Amino acid sequence: MSRDLGRLAASQYLAELVLCMALSDRPERELYELLGEHLRRLEQSSDDRNILAYLSQAVFTYWRSRELPPKSNAAV
């Protein structure tokens, strides 16, 4: 059951991220296609240790699709 709980939490996070990124005045087909792709990866993962890696990859993919660069707090 804990295995499914981790996948459920990651899936819910991705769905909420897509809803926040979607604009209500135009269709966001690309976002929902990416969501489906990442949900399939989570579902098919045989190793629970990969859930965080899949989630991180999905978040960066969404940022990249919106041309939002990840920010770092590291001093330059």
N, C-alpha and C positions, 0 to 999 in steps of 0.2 A: 504494500500500500504506500509506503514512503517513497518508493520509486515513482509511482504515478503522481504523487503529490508534488514532487520536484518538477516534473514535466508540466503538470497543471499550472503551477505558479509561473514557470517560464512562459507558457503559452498565454496566460492571462496578461502578463506584463507586455508581451509583444502586441496583443490585441489592443490594449489600452494605449500603447505608444502609437499604433497606426491610427486609432481614433483621434488622438490629440494632433497628429500631423496632417490628417485629412482636412481638406478645405470643403466646407459645406456647399459652396457655390459651383463646384465642378467635380466631375467624377475623378476618382483616384484609383483607376484600374491598376496602375503599376504598384502602388502600395499594397493593395489587396492580393495581387499575384505574388509579391514578395512574402507577404504574410503566409500564404498557402505553402510556398516553397519552404519557408523556415519551420512551419508547423509539421510538415512531412519529415523534415530532417530530425526534429525532436522525437517524433513518433517512431521513426525507424532506428534511432540510436540504441545500440545494444549495451552501451556502457554509460552508467549514470554519471560518471565523472566528466562526461563530455557535455552535459547540459549547460553548464556555465560557459563553456567555450562556444557552443552554438548560440546561446543568448547574446554573448558579446559580439560575435560575428554579425548577428542579425541587427543589433543596434547600430554598429558601424555601417552596415549596408544601408540602413534607412537614412542615417546622417548623410552618407555619400549621395544617395538618390536625391536629397534636398540641398546638396552642396553646402552642408553644414560641417565645417571641419571640427574634429575633436579638439578641445582646448586642454592645455596642460598648466598646472600651477607651478611647474618647475621654473626656477630662475634661469634666465638666459645669460 
